[in-house]
Amino acid sequence: MEEERENKLCTFSEEQENDDEDERIEKFFAIIRRLRDARKYSRAEACKIAKKAKKVQAPVWTPKFQLEVFEEPGLESTRI
């Protein structure tokens, strides 16, 4: 009778260990899924930021450099 009781206890503890192991495996894969989702999200956000940075806006002021602007008064300009 004691042997039956021990067998039942062993069977119960083995089943419990299997259940615990299954839960740990499920948690592990859930963590991996979350990491993949986070990486996918961060890549998408990085692409959006890069696209915004690539958009070139027209400058507010476009400088025009002319030789007359850099001439000093009183000196003759000589063209080379």
C-alpha positions in Angstrom: 0.0 0.0 0.0 2.8 2.4 0.7 4.3 1.6 -2.7 1.1 2.7 -4.4 1.1 5.9 -2.4 4.8 6.6 -3.3 4.0 5.8 -7.0 1.1 8.3 -6.9 3.3 10.9 -5.3 6.0 10.4 -7.8 3.5 10.6 -10.7 2.0 13.8 -9.2 5.4 15.4 -8.7 6.6 14.5 -12.2 3.4 15.9 -13.7 3.9 19.1 -11.6 7.5 19.4 -12.8 6.3 19.0 -16.4 3.7 21.7 -15.9 6.2 24.0 -14.4 8.6 23.3 -17.2 5.8 24.0 -19.8 5.0 27.3 -18.0 8.7 28.3 -18.1 8.9 27.5 -21.8 5.7 29.5 -22.5 7.1 32.5 -20.6 10.4 32.2 -22.5 8.7 32.3 -25.9 6.4 35.2 -24.7 9.6 37.2 -23.8 11.1 36.4 -27.3 7.8 37.5 -29.0 7.9 40.8 -27.0 11.5 41.4 -27.9 10.7 40.9 -31.6 7.7 43.2 -31.5 9.8 45.9 -29.7 12.6 45.5 -32.4 10.0 45.7 -35.2 8.5 48.8 -33.6 11.8 50.5 -33.1 12.8 49.9 -36.7 9.5 51.3 -37.9 10.0 54.4 -35.8 13.6 54.8 -37.0 12.4 54.7 -40.6 9.8 57.3 -39.9 12.4 59.6 -38.3 14.8 59.0 -41.2 12.2 59.9 -43.8 11.3 63.1 -41.9 15.0 64.0 -41.8 15.4 63.4 -45.6 12.7 65.8 -46.5 14.5 68.9 -47.6 12.8 72.2 -46.9 13.5 75.2 -49.1 15.9 77.6 -47.3 14.4 80.8 -46.0 17.2 82.9 -47.4 19.5 82.0 -50.3 22.6 84.1 -50.3 24.0 85.5 -53.5 27.6 86.3 -53.6 28.7 89.0 -56.0 32.2 90.4 -56.5 31.1 93.9 -55.8 30.1 93.0 -52.3 33.7 92.0 -51.5 35.5 95.0 -53.1 37.1 97.5 -50.9 36.2 101.1 -51.6 39.0 103.0 -53.4 40.6 100.0 -55.0 40.2 99.2 -58.6 38.9 95.7 -59.3 41.0 93.8 -61.7 39.5 90.8 -63.4 41.7 87.8 -63.8 
